[in-house]
Amino acid sequence: MAARGAPGRTAGGDVDCDVAVVGAGPAGAAAALAALRLDPSRSVLLLDKAAFPRDKACGDGIGPHAGDELGLLGVPGAFDGYPPLRRLRIRAPGGAQAVGEARRDNHVVPRAVFDARLVATAVARGARLRTERVRSLRDQGRYVVVNSRLRARVVVGADGANSSVRRLLGVGSNPPGHLAIAVRGYAPAPPGPPEQLIDLVEAGWPAYWWSFPVGDGRANVGYGLVRHGLDDGRGQLYGRLARLLPGRPADPATLRAHHLPLSTHRPPPARGRVLLAGDAASLVNPLTGEGIYYALASGRLAGTAAVLAPDAPGGLYRRLLRRELGGHLAHTGVLARAGRHVPLTAAAVAAAAGSPAVFDTLVELGLGRGRMSARALARILAAYRPR
C-alpha cells in the first residue's frame, strides 16, 4: 500500500494537519477512522515506519468486542474469508480443562490482512498515509512539531510496544514484572473440530501457549510468559514453543518474538496535545495478552478526543478511557496478581469446567471488558485446592 499525498493545511493556516497518528496498526487506524467519522473535513495523517501490508507478531485472535468496535467505526468486511469460531478450550497446570462455546463469534485473521484492511478503509475515508519513522516531537503550545517540520494540532501515539512517541515523551518501558514476551509462528492446524486453545503451563509461570486455527489449514501458535521468567533470551523462548508442539512444528520463517506491555503498569495516557493508544499505552490484557480490542477502543476514543477537544484533548481522553475500561482494568489487574498462584488458576479453570456462567465470565475477562462476579468468584474459591 503506497503512501498517499502530502498533508494538507487546515482552516487555521498554522498547522499541516489536524491529527497526526503515529502507527497505522489497529489503534492508529481506529484513531484516524474515528476522527474522520466525526468530521470528514479534518485533515488526518497516518505515519508508519513500515509499508503495508506487513506482518505483525500477534496471536491473530479477534474477539467480539473488537467486532463491535469495527461496527462503531464503520469498517465492513474486516473478517471476510475467515470463518467465525466459538469453541474454546482452556487447560490449566495439573490437567484441569474447560471446553465450551463462547456466546459470540471470535475470528482469527492474520495481522498482515487485518491491519491492511483497516488502513485501506482509513485511506478511503480521507486519511493520508506516509511511510516515515518518527524521531522527534516538540510541543509548541498551539501545535506539536513532528520530525522538525510537520505541525499537528493533536498527535496520537499508536506505535506499539516499542513506541517512539512514548519514549520521546520521556516515558520508560514497562518493568519486567509488567512486560510479557511471546513468540508467534504458523504451524499445521491440529485435526478435529476447529477450536481456540489456551494451555497454561508451569514452565516460566505465569506462561501459556496457544493454538488458534486460521481456517486455511494453518494455526497461529505461540508461547508467552512474563519477561522476568525468561532466563536465556529468544533461543529459550523458541525452544519452549518447539517442545510444546511435537509433531507439528511451526514454520521457522514465520517465527517472530514480540513484547506485550501489560495493563498492570500503564503510563499517563496523555501529555499536552499528545495521546497514547493501544500497546503504546500498555493496554494489553494481563490474563491473556489480548490487545486488539483495547487498541481499537482506545484508538477510537483518542480520535474522538482529538476532534472534540483539540486544544485540550488529554482530559477528555482520560475520561473516555476510564468510562470504557476503568472497572475492567481494575478487575484484570487484581486477577493477574492472584493468578500467579498456580492452584488458584487451576481452580478457576476447574470452576469454568463445571459452570457455563464461570466459563463465560472468564472468557469475557480475557477477551472483552468483563468483570469478576461474586458468584463466579465463590465457585472458584470452592474449587481451590492449595498445594
C-alpha positions as a LaTeX table, in Angstrom:
\begin{tabular}{lrrr}
\hline
Residue & $x$ (\AA) & $y$ (\AA) & $z$ (\AA) \\
\hline
Met1 & 0.00 & 0.00 & 0.00 \\
Ala2 & 1.72 & 3.17 & $-1.14$ \\
Ala3 & 1.87 & 6.40 & 0.80 \\
Arg4 & $-0.63$ & 8.96 & $-0.43$ \\
Gly5 & $-0.03$ & 12.63 & $-0.82$ \\
Ala6 & 1.30 & 15.33 & 1.44 \\
Pro7 & $-0.63$ & 16.63 & 4.44 \\
Gly8 & $-2.99$ & 19.49 & 3.70 \\
Arg9 & $-3.29$ & 22.72 & 5.66 \\
Thr10 & $-6.23$ & 23.29 & 7.94 \\
Ala11 & $-8.54$ & 26.29 & 8.01 \\
Gly12 & $-6.47$ & 27.87 & 10.76 \\
Gly13 & $-3.46$ & 28.06 & 8.44 \\
Asp14 & $-0.92$ & 27.43 & 11.21 \\
Val15 & $-0.71$ & 23.63 & 11.10 \\
Asp16 & $-0.15$ & 20.96 & 8.46 \\
Cys17 & $-2.77$ & 18.56 & 9.79 \\
Asp18 & $-5.40$ & 18.40 & 12.49 \\
Val19 & $-4.43$ & 14.93 & 13.69 \\
Ala20 & $-1.12$ & 13.14 & 13.16 \\
Val21 & $-1.38$ & 9.46 & 14.07 \\
Val22 & 1.92 & 7.67 & 14.60 \\
Gly23 & 1.47 & 3.98 & 13.88 \\
Ala24 & $-1.09$ & 2.60 & 11.44 \\
Gly25 & $-1.98$ & $-0.63$ & 13.23 \\
Pro26 & $-5.44$ & $-1.19$ & 14.74 \\
Ala27 & $-5.11$ & 1.63 & 17.32 \\
Gly28 & $-3.82$ & 4.14 & 14.77 \\
Ala29 & $-6.29$ & 3.20 & 12.06 \\
Ala30 & $-9.12$ & 3.41 & 14.62 \\
Ala31 & $-7.99$ & 6.89 & 15.68 \\
Ala32 & $-7.97$ & 8.07 & 12.07 \\
Leu33 & $-11.35$ & 6.48 & 11.32 \\
Ala34 & $-12.97$ & 7.92 & 14.44 \\
Ala35 & $-11.70$ & 11.43 & 13.72 \\
Leu36 & $-12.91$ & 11.33 & 10.13 \\
Arg37 & $-16.25$ & 9.78 & 11.10 \\
Leu38 & $-16.89$ & 12.71 & 13.45 \\
Asp39 & $-15.69$ & 15.33 & 10.99 \\
Pro40 & $-14.76$ & 14.27 & 7.44 \\
Ser41 & $-13.27$ & 17.71 & 6.80 \\
Arg42 & $-10.46$ & 17.18 & 9.32 \\
Ser43 & $-7.01$ & 16.52 & 7.88 \\
Val44 & $-5.62$ & 13.26 & 9.28 \\
Leu45 & $-2.15$ & 11.93 & 8.60 \\
Leu46 & $-1.11$ & 8.34 & 9.34 \\
Leu47 & 2.64 & 7.82 & 9.80 \\
Asp48 & 4.14 & 4.33 & 9.98 \\
Lys49 & 7.70 & 3.12 & 9.65 \\
Ala50 & 6.51 & 0.10 & 7.63 \\
Ala51 & 4.81 & $-0.12$ & 4.25 \\
Phe52 & 1.51 & $-2.01$ & 4.22 \\
Pro53 & 0.67 & $-4.83$ & 4.02 \\
Arg54 & 3.16 & $-6.00$ & 6.63 \\
Asp55 & 3.34 & $-8.88$ & 9.08 \\
Lys56 & 2.85 & $-8.24$ & 12.79 \\
Ala57 & 3.67 & $-10.76$ & 15.51 \\
Cys58 & 0.39 & $-11.46$ & 17.30 \\
Gly59 & $-1.98$ & $-14.30$ & 18.16 \\
Asp60 & $-4.34$ & $-13.00$ & 15.42 \\
Gly61 & $-7.36$ & $-13.70$ & 17.62 \\
Ile62 & $-10.08$ & $-11.06$ & 17.30 \\
Gly63 & $-12.90$ & $-11.21$ & 19.83 \\
Pro64 & $-16.49$ & $-10.00$ & 19.58 \\
His65 & $-15.84$ & $-6.67$ & 21.32 \\
Ala66 & $-13.28$ & $-5.86$ & 18.62 \\
Gly67 & $-16.02$ & $-6.61$ & 16.11 \\
Asp68 & $-18.28$ & $-4.16$ & 17.94 \\
Glu69 & $-15.58$ & $-1.50$ & 17.62 \\
Leu70 & $-15.33$ & $-2.11$ & 13.89 \\
Gly71 & $-19.08$ & $-1.55$ & 13.69 \\
Leu72 & $-18.77$ & 1.76 & 15.54 \\
Leu73 & $-16.01$ & 2.79 & 13.15 \\
Gly74 & $-17.98$ & 1.74 & 10.08 \\
Val75 & $-15.45$ & $-0.84$ & 8.85 \\
Pro76 & $-17.06$ & $-3.52$ & 6.65 \\
Gly77 & $-15.55$ & $-6.83$ & 5.61 \\
Ala78 & $-12.66$ & $-6.97$ & 8.06 \\
Phe79 & $-13.30$ & $-10.70$ & 8.66 \\
Asp80 & $-14.17$ & $-11.67$ & 5.09 \\
Gly81 & $-12.74$ & $-15.07$ & 4.17 \\
Tyr82 & $-12.05$ & $-16.10$ & 7.78 \\
Pro83 & $-14.68$ & $-18.31$ & 9.43 \\
Pro84 & $-16.11$ & $-17.50$ & 12.86 \\
Leu85 & $-15.04$ & $-19.58$ & 15.85 \\
Arg86 & $-16.85$ & $-20.18$ & 19.12 \\
Arg87 & $-15.29$ & $-23.34$ & 20.54 \\
Leu88 & $-12.63$ & $-22.54$ & 23.15 \\
Arg89 & $-10.51$ & $-24.87$ & 25.30 \\
Ile90 & $-8.61$ & $-23.68$ & 28.36 \\
Arg91 & $-6.17$ & $-26.04$ & 30.10 \\
Ala92 & $-4.52$ & $-25.46$ & 33.46 \\
Pro93 & $-1.39$ & $-26.93$ & 35.03 \\
Gly94 & $-2.34$ & $-30.26$ & 36.59 \\
Gly95 & $-4.77$ & $-31.25$ & 33.84 \\
Ala96 & $-7.98$ & $-29.38$ & 34.58 \\
Gln97 & $-9.59$ & $-28.10$ & 31.41 \\
Ala98 & $-12.70$ & $-26.20$ & 30.42 \\
Val99 & $-14.21$ & $-26.55$ & 26.97 \\
Gly100 & $-17.16$ & $-24.52$ & 25.81 \\
Glu101 & $-18.82$ & $-22.39$ & 23.20 \\
Ala102 & $-18.31$ & $-18.66$ & 23.51 \\
Arg103 & $-21.54$ & $-16.71$ & 23.43 \\
Arg104 & $-20.41$ & $-14.66$ & 20.43 \\
Asp105 & $-18.17$ & $-15.18$ & 17.41 \\
Asn106 & $-14.40$ & $-14.93$ & 17.54 \\
His107 & $-12.21$ & $-14.75$ & 14.46 \\
Val108 & $-8.59$ & $-15.47$ & 13.62 \\
Val109 & $-7.31$ & $-13.13$ & 10.90 \\
Pro110 & $-3.58$ & $-12.73$ & 10.16 \\
Arg111 & $-2.48$ & $-9.24$ & 11.04 \\
Ala112 & $-0.93$ & $-8.80$ & 7.59 \\
Val113 & $-4.50$ & $-8.98$ & 6.28 \\
Phe114 & $-6.47$ & $-7.38$ & 9.12 \\
Asp115 & $-4.26$ & $-4.31$ & 9.55 \\
Ala116 & $-4.05$ & $-3.67$ & 5.82 \\
Arg117 & $-7.85$ & $-3.73$ & 5.57 \\
Leu118 & $-8.18$ & $-1.17$ & 8.36 \\
Val119 & $-5.57$ & 1.12 & 6.82 \\
Ala120 & $-7.19$ & 0.85 & 3.40 \\
Thr121 & $-10.53$ & 1.86 & 4.91 \\
Ala122 & $-8.96$ & 4.85 & 6.69 \\
Val123 & $-7.28$ & 6.00 & 3.47 \\
Ala124 & $-10.53$ & 5.56 & 1.53 \\
Arg125 & $-12.23$ & 7.81 & 4.09 \\
Gly126 & $-9.69$ & 10.59 & 3.60 \\
Ala127 & $-6.67$ & 9.82 & 5.81 \\
Arg128 & $-3.23$ & 10.32 & 4.24 \\
Leu129 & $-0.72$ & 7.51 & 4.74 \\
Arg130 & 3.01 & 8.15 & 4.76 \\
Thr131 & 5.88 & 5.73 & 5.39 \\
Glu132 & 8.01 & 7.61 & 7.88 \\
Arg133 & 9.76 & 6.92 & 11.18 \\
Val134 & 9.09 & 9.48 & 13.92 \\
Arg135 & 12.31 & 10.68 & 15.53 \\
Ser136 & 11.34 & 13.90 & 17.28 \\
Leu137 & 8.38 & 15.64 & 18.92 \\
Arg138 & 8.24 & 19.20 & 20.18 \\
Asp139 & 5.18 & 20.73 & 21.83 \\
Gln140 & 4.86 & 24.35 & 20.74 \\
Gly141 & 1.69 & 25.11 & 22.66 \\
Arg142 & $-0.76$ & 25.56 & 19.79 \\
Tyr143 & 0.59 & 22.53 & 17.93 \\
Val144 & 3.12 & 19.71 & 18.11 \\
Val145 & 6.07 & 19.62 & 15.70 \\
Val146 & 6.85 & 16.11 & 14.42 \\
Asn147 & 10.26 & 15.40 & 12.88 \\
Ser148 & 11.12 & 19.12 & 13.00 \\
Arg149 & 8.77 & 20.03 & 10.14 \\
Leu150 & 5.24 & 18.64 & 10.45 \\
Arg151 & 2.85 & 20.63 & 12.64 \\
Ala152 & $-0.20$ & 18.88 & 14.08 \\
Arg153 & $-2.90$ & 20.09 & 16.45 \\
Val154 & $-3.01$ & 16.66 & 18.12 \\
Val155 & $-0.65$ & 13.69 & 17.92 \\
Val156 & $-1.84$ & 10.17 & 18.69 \\
Gly157 & 0.96 & 7.75 & 19.58 \\
Ala158 & $-0.29$ & 4.35 & 18.44 \\
Asp159 & 3.07 & 2.90 & 17.50 \\
Gly160 & 3.08 & $-0.28$ & 19.53 \\
Ala161 & 5.00 & $-1.91$ & 22.33 \\
Asn162 & 8.26 & $-0.18$ & 21.39 \\
Ser163 & 6.60 & 3.20 & 20.92 \\
Ser164 & 8.82 & 6.02 & 19.74 \\
Val165 & 6.20 & 8.54 & 20.82 \\
Arg166 & 6.15 & 7.16 & 24.35 \\
Arg167 & 9.94 & 7.26 & 24.50 \\
Leu168 & 10.06 & 10.82 & 23.14 \\
Leu169 & 7.64 & 11.86 & 25.90 \\
Gly170 & 10.19 & 10.58 & 28.41 \\
Val171 & 8.05 & 7.62 & 29.49 \\
Gly172 & 10.04 & 4.45 & 30.09 \\
Ser173 & 9.17 & 0.90 & 29.12 \\
Asn174 & 7.20 & $-1.35$ & 31.44 \\
Pro175 & 9.34 & $-3.03$ & 34.09 \\
Pro176 & 9.98 & $-6.78$ & 33.59 \\
Gly177 & 7.24 & $-7.85$ & 36.00 \\
His178 & 4.66 & $-5.98$ & 33.90 \\
Leu179 & 6.03 & $-6.91$ & 30.48 \\
Ala180 & 5.37 & $-10.18$ & 28.67 \\
Ile181 & 7.33 & $-11.61$ & 25.78 \\
Ala182 & 5.96 & $-14.09$ & 23.29 \\
Val183 & 6.96 & $-15.93$ & 20.14 \\
Arg184 & 4.45 & $-16.49$ & 17.36 \\
Gly185 & 4.54 & $-18.76$ & 14.34 \\
Tyr186 & 2.28 & $-20.64$ & 11.93 \\
Ala187 & 2.00 & $-24.43$ & 12.07 \\
Pro188 & $-0.32$ & $-27.05$ & 10.54 \\
Ala189 & $-3.70$ & $-26.89$ & 12.21 \\
Pro190 & $-4.43$ & $-29.82$ & 14.53 \\
Pro191 & $-7.04$ & $-32.41$ & 13.47 \\
Gly192 & $-10.56$ & $-32.30$ & 14.82 \\
Pro193 & $-13.15$ & $-29.55$ & 15.22 \\
Pro194 & $-11.62$ & $-26.08$ & 14.98 \\
Glu195 & $-11.10$ & $-24.56$ & 18.41 \\
Gln196 & $-9.02$ & $-21.90$ & 20.07 \\
Leu197 & $-6.71$ & $-23.48$ & 22.65 \\
Ile198 & $-5.09$ & $-21.65$ & 25.54 \\
Asp199 & $-2.85$ & $-24.03$ & 27.51 \\
Leu200 & $-1.49$ & $-22.61$ & 30.76 \\
Val201 & 1.91 & $-24.16$ & 31.55 \\
Glu202 & 4.23 & $-24.00$ & 34.54 \\
Ala203 & 7.43 & $-23.57$ & 32.50 \\
Gly204 & 8.21 & $-19.90$ & 33.11 \\
Trp205 & 4.99 & $-19.39$ & 35.10 \\
Pro206 & 2.87 & $-17.40$ & 34.58 \\
Ala207 & 3.01 & $-18.65$ & 31.00 \\
Tyr208 & 0.86 & $-20.23$ & 28.35 \\
Trp209 & 0.92 & $-21.45$ & 24.79 \\
Trp210 & $-1.85$ & $-21.09$ & 22.26 \\
Ser211 & $-3.13$ & $-22.56$ & 19.03 \\
Phe212 & $-5.68$ & $-20.57$ & 17.02 \\
Pro213 & $-6.85$ & $-22.06$ & 13.68 \\
Val214 & $-6.81$ & $-19.56$ & 10.83 \\
Gly215 & $-9.17$ & $-21.54$ & 8.59 \\
Asp216 & $-6.72$ & $-22.18$ & 5.75 \\
Gly217 & $-5.06$ & $-25.31$ & 7.13 \\
Arg218 & $-2.74$ & $-23.36$ & 9.42 \\
Ala219 & $-2.91$ & $-22.41$ & 13.05 \\
Asn220 & $-1.37$ & $-19.37$ & 14.68 \\
Val221 & 0.70 & $-20.85$ & 17.51 \\
Gly222 & 2.80 & $-19.23$ & 20.19 \\
Tyr223 & 4.22 & $-19.26$ & 23.68 \\
Gly224 & 4.37 & $-16.30$ & 26.04 \\
Leu225 & 5.43 & $-15.50$ & 29.59 \\
Val226 & 6.16 & $-12.56$ & 31.84 \\
Arg227 & 9.56 & $-11.14$ & 30.89 \\
His228 & 11.32 & $-11.79$ & 34.19 \\
Gly229 & 10.57 & $-15.52$ & 33.77 \\
Leu230 & 12.83 & $-15.78$ & 30.73 \\
Asp231 & 16.38 & $-16.64$ & 31.70 \\
Asp232 & 18.11 & $-17.28$ & 28.42 \\
Gly233 & 16.71 & $-15.00$ & 25.75 \\
Arg234 & 14.98 & $-15.68$ & 22.48 \\
Gly235 & 16.50 & $-19.13$ & 21.95 \\
Gln236 & 14.87 & $-20.37$ & 25.14 \\
Leu237 & 11.56 & $-18.88$ & 24.04 \\
Tyr238 & 11.69 & $-20.62$ & 20.65 \\
Gly239 & 12.84 & $-23.88$ & 22.24 \\
Arg240 & 9.92 & $-24.00$ & 24.65 \\
Leu241 & 7.43 & $-23.46$ & 21.84 \\
Ala242 & 9.03 & $-26.28$ & 19.81 \\
Arg243 & 8.72 & $-28.67$ & 22.78 \\
Leu244 & 5.05 & $-27.77$ & 23.16 \\
Leu245 & 4.33 & $-28.63$ & 19.51 \\
Pro246 & 5.74 & $-32.13$ & 18.97 \\
Gly247 & 4.85 & $-33.48$ & 15.56 \\
Arg248 & 3.69 & $-30.19$ & 14.02 \\
Pro249 & 6.46 & $-27.62$ & 14.39 \\
Ala250 & 5.94 & $-24.03$ & 13.37 \\
Asp251 & 7.42 & $-22.88$ & 10.08 \\
Pro252 & 10.75 & $-21.30$ & 11.15 \\
Ala253 & 10.29 & $-18.49$ & 8.63 \\
Thr254 & 7.16 & $-17.35$ & 10.48 \\
Leu255 & 8.61 & $-17.21$ & 13.98 \\
Arg256 & 8.57 & $-13.69$ & 15.44 \\
Ala257 & 9.12 & $-12.57$ & 19.03 \\
His258 & 7.34 & $-9.54$ & 20.43 \\
His259 & 6.80 & $-7.69$ & 23.68 \\
Leu260 & 3.45 & $-7.18$ & 25.37 \\
Pro261 & 3.33 & $-4.21$ & 27.78 \\
Leu262 & 0.70 & $-5.31$ & 30.28 \\
Ser263 & $-2.04$ & $-3.04$ & 31.57 \\
Thr264 & $-0.92$ & $-3.60$ & 35.16 \\
His265 & 1.63 & $-0.80$ & 34.58 \\
Arg266 & 0.08 & 1.93 & 32.45 \\
Pro267 & 1.69 & 5.32 & 31.74 \\
Pro268 & $-0.37$ & 8.51 & 31.81 \\
Pro269 & $-2.36$ & 8.26 & 28.55 \\
Ala270 & $-1.92$ & 11.90 & 27.60 \\
Arg271 & 0.54 & 14.73 & 27.86 \\
Gly272 & $-0.46$ & 18.08 & 26.40 \\
Arg273 & $-1.59$ & 17.53 & 22.83 \\
Val274 & $-0.10$ & 14.01 & 22.64 \\
Leu275 & $-2.24$ & 10.93 & 23.37 \\
Leu276 & $-1.15$ & 7.29 & 23.71 \\
Ala277 & $-3.32$ & 4.41 & 22.50 \\
Gly278 & $-3.13$ & 0.63 & 22.23 \\
Asp279 & 0.14 & $-1.09$ & 23.13 \\
Ala280 & 1.88 & 2.30 & 23.38 \\
Ala281 & $-0.40$ & 2.97 & 26.37 \\
Ser282 & 0.28 & $-0.52$ & 27.83 \\
Leu283 & $-3.27$ & $-1.60$ & 27.06 \\
Val284 & $-2.70$ & $-5.35$ & 26.91 \\
Asn285 & $-4.82$ & $-7.78$ & 28.92 \\
Pro286 & $-2.57$ & $-9.26$ & 31.66 \\
Leu287 & $-4.55$ & $-12.51$ & 31.73 \\
Thr288 & $-4.44$ & $-13.42$ & 28.04 \\
Gly289 & $-2.23$ & $-10.95$ & 26.16 \\
Glu290 & $-5.28$ & $-9.74$ & 24.19 \\
Gly291 & $-4.72$ & $-6.29$ & 22.80 \\
Ile292 & $-6.70$ & $-5.77$ & 19.59 \\
Tyr293 & $-9.96$ & $-4.82$ & 21.29 \\
Tyr294 & $-8.11$ & $-2.40$ & 23.58 \\
Ala295 & $-6.27$ & $-0.97$ & 20.56 \\
Leu296 & $-9.44$ & $-0.36$ & 18.59 \\
Ala297 & $-11.32$ & 1.08 & 21.57 \\
Ser298 & $-8.53$ & 3.37 & 22.77 \\
Gly299 & $-7.78$ & 4.48 & 19.20 \\
Arg300 & $-11.43$ & 5.34 & 18.67 \\
Leu301 & $-11.51$ & 7.33 & 21.90 \\
Ala302 & $-8.25$ & 9.12 & 21.06 \\
Gly303 & $-9.57$ & 10.11 & 17.65 \\
Thr304 & $-12.78$ & 11.31 & 19.29 \\
Ala305 & $-10.92$ & 13.47 & 21.81 \\
Ala306 & $-8.68$ & 14.88 & 19.08 \\
Val307 & $-11.72$ & 16.19 & 17.18 \\
Leu308 & $-13.97$ & 17.23 & 20.07 \\
Ala309 & $-11.28$ & 18.88 & 22.24 \\
Pro310 & $-8.28$ & 19.65 & 20.00 \\
Asp311 & $-6.84$ & 22.30 & 22.30 \\
Ala312 & $-7.02$ & 20.12 & 25.42 \\
Pro313 & $-7.59$ & 16.52 & 24.31 \\
Gly314 & $-5.99$ & 14.83 & 27.31 \\
Gly315 & $-8.73$ & 15.49 & 29.84 \\
Leu316 & $-11.50$ & 14.20 & 27.60 \\
Tyr317 & $-9.44$ & 11.18 & 26.53 \\
Arg318 & $-8.76$ & 10.18 & 30.15 \\
Arg319 & $-12.45$ & 10.41 & 31.00 \\
Leu320 & $-13.47$ & 8.37 & 28.00 \\
Leu321 & $-10.89$ & 5.67 & 28.73 \\
Arg322 & $-11.91$ & 5.48 & 32.37 \\
Arg323 & $-15.57$ & 5.10 & 31.46 \\
Glu324 & $-14.87$ & 2.46 & 28.81 \\
Leu325 & $-12.22$ & 0.34 & 30.52 \\
Gly326 & $-11.58$ & 1.55 & 34.08 \\
Gly327 & $-13.53$ & $-1.09$ & 36.02 \\
His328 & $-12.45$ & $-3.90$ & 33.73 \\
Leu329 & $-8.76$ & $-2.99$ & 34.02 \\
Ala330 & $-9.04$ & $-2.86$ & 37.80 \\
His331 & $-10.51$ & $-6.37$ & 37.89 \\
Thr332 & $-7.99$ & $-7.89$ & 35.48 \\
Gly333 & $-5.13$ & $-6.29$ & 37.42 \\
Val334 & $-6.23$ & $-7.91$ & 40.67 \\
Leu335 & $-6.83$ & $-11.25$ & 38.96 \\
Ala336 & $-3.41$ & $-11.15$ & 37.26 \\
Arg337 & $-1.75$ & $-10.84$ & 40.66 \\
Ala338 & $-3.88$ & $-13.63$ & 42.12 \\
Gly339 & $-3.26$ & $-15.79$ & 39.05 \\
Arg340 & 0.44 & $-16.01$ & 39.77 \\
His341 & $-0.56$ & $-18.61$ & 42.34 \\
Val342 & $-0.86$ & $-21.80$ & 40.25 \\
Pro343 & $-3.52$ & $-23.56$ & 42.40 \\
Leu344 & $-5.80$ & $-20.54$ & 42.16 \\
Thr345 & $-5.54$ & $-20.51$ & 38.36 \\
Ala346 & $-6.24$ & $-24.25$ & 38.29 \\
Ala347 & $-9.30$ & $-23.63$ & 40.49 \\
Ala348 & $-10.60$ & $-21.00$ & 38.06 \\
Val349 & $-10.34$ & $-23.45$ & 35.14 \\
Ala350 & $-11.93$ & $-26.26$ & 37.17 \\
Ala351 & $-14.81$ & $-23.97$ & 38.14 \\
Ala352 & $-15.28$ & $-22.96$ & 34.49 \\
Ala353 & $-15.40$ & $-26.65$ & 33.52 \\
Gly354 & $-18.36$ & $-27.15$ & 35.86 \\
Ser355 & $-20.23$ & $-23.91$ & 35.24 \\
Pro356 & $-21.09$ & $-22.25$ & 31.91 \\
Ala357 & $-21.57$ & $-18.98$ & 33.81 \\
Val358 & $-17.99$ & $-19.09$ & 35.17 \\
Phe359 & $-16.73$ & $-20.07$ & 31.71 \\
Asp360 & $-18.48$ & $-17.06$ & 30.18 \\
Thr361 & $-17.09$ & $-14.79$ & 32.91 \\
Leu362 & $-13.51$ & $-15.92$ & 32.29 \\
Val363 & $-13.90$ & $-15.52$ & 28.51 \\
Glu364 & $-15.29$ & $-12.02$ & 28.96 \\
Leu365 & $-12.47$ & $-11.08$ & 31.34 \\
Gly366 & $-9.82$ & $-12.38$ & 28.96 \\
Leu367 & $-11.19$ & $-11.28$ & 25.60 \\
Gly368 & $-13.57$ & $-8.41$ & 26.30 \\
Arg369 & $-14.21$ & $-5.94$ & 29.06 \\
Gly370 & $-15.77$ & $-8.15$ & 31.71 \\
Arg371 & $-15.56$ & $-8.04$ & 35.47 \\
Met372 & $-15.39$ & $-10.82$ & 38.01 \\
Ser373 & $-18.81$ & $-11.56$ & 39.51 \\
Ala374 & $-19.33$ & $-12.51$ & 43.15 \\
Arg375 & $-20.96$ & $-15.78$ & 42.08 \\
Ala376 & $-18.06$ & $-16.76$ & 39.80 \\
Leu377 & $-15.54$ & $-15.87$ & 42.50 \\
Ala378 & $-17.40$ & $-18.03$ & 45.03 \\
Arg379 & $-17.29$ & $-21.03$ & 42.67 \\
Ile380 & $-13.57$ & $-20.53$ & 42.04 \\
Leu381 & $-12.80$ & $-20.35$ & 45.75 \\
Ala382 & $-14.88$ & $-23.51$ & 46.31 \\
Ala383 & $-12.72$ & $-25.32$ & 43.72 \\
Tyr384 & $-9.45$ & $-24.06$ & 45.24 \\
Arg385 & $-7.08$ & $-26.77$ & 46.47 \\
Pro386 & $-3.82$ & $-25.41$ & 47.95 \\
Arg387 & $-0.70$ & $-27.43$ & 47.35 \\
\hline
\end{tabular}
